[in-house]
Amino acid sequence: MEATLFSSPPPHSPLSLTRPANPFLTLPTRPAFPTRRSSSTIRSAISRTKKEETVSTIKTNLENCYLLAGISFKGLSVKQLQDLRKALPDSTKLIVAKNTLVIKAIEGTPWEALKPCMTGMNAWLFVHSEEIPPAIKPYREFQRERKLENDFTGAVFEGKFYGPGEFKALETMPTRLEIYAKLLGSLKGPASSVVGTIQAPARELVMTLQAYVQKLEQEGGQ
């Protein structure tokens, strides 16, 4: 009987890591994720937008503002700042903003006189009323009740800078009613009293004259 020879099977070919030749078969690709650089760019853009919004808010509050004062808020909690805001009259607004942003907002305006107090951590008091003492008093009471050392760092009123030691002049300014009473008293008194009233600051003079005109109109209507 003839022997039948069988050839040995061919050795296994090495595993190929090349992409299959089948054009209809594709391997999944890794999804693209933003790089660190793009994330940093987004954060920078958001930060820049927030800064621009803060500067815009400050400029808006400078409109019809009679007094702008800085208050040191270092060490104050968020809860304390919220309580202070609630204690302020409607004509007064408290804004927490970096000194650099405030400087940018007041550049080229009479409020630039506030620059001497641009140090440390400040909250900013915008007073939209001629009645200055009632606007300052709530913070004084807040400061006293909580035994805080945080004080005013400075203020600008009618273009003049007032340092921390000069706030007494702002806190003791006469109210509108007191000015009216002063005018009416001087009109009934000697001429020297009237001259003294006329020599008062222009703002007080305008207010007193308005009060006198209103008084005459009321008397004429009776």
Stockholm file with secondary structure:
# STOCKHOLM 1.0

chainA/1-222         MEATLFSSPPPHSPLSLTRPANPFLTLPTRPAFPTRRSSSTIRSAISRTKKEETVSTIKTNLENCYLLAGISFKGLSVKQLQDLRKALPDSTKLIVAKNTLVIKAIEGTPWEALKPCMTGMNAWLFVHSEEIPPAIKPYREFQRERKLENDFTGAVFEGKFYGPGEFKALETMPTRLEIYAKLLGSLKGPASSVVGTIQAPARELVMTLQAYVQKLEQEGGQ
#=GR chainA/1-222 SS CCCCCCCCCCCCCCCCCSCCSCTTCCCCCCCCCCCHHHHHHHHHHHHHHHHHHHHHHHHHHHTTCSEEEEEECTTCCHHHHHHHHHHSCTTEEEEECCHHHHHHHHTTSGGGGGGGGCSSCEEEEEECSSCHHHHHHHHHHHHHHTTCCCCEEEEEETTEEECGGGHHHHHTCCCHHHHHHHHHHHHHSCHHHHHHHHTSCHHHHHHHHHHHHHHHHHHHHC
#=GC SS_cons         CCCCCCCCCCCCCCCCCSCCSCTTCCCCCCCCCCCHHHHHHHHHHHHHHHHHHHHHHHHHHHTTCSEEEEEECTTCCHHHHHHHHHHSCTTEEEEECCHHHHHHHHTTSGGGGGGGGCSSCEEEEEECSSCHHHHHHHHHHHHHHTTCCCCEEEEEETTEEECGGGHHHHHTCCCHHHHHHHHHHHHHSCHHHHHHHHTSCHHHHHHHHHHHHHHHHHHHHC
//
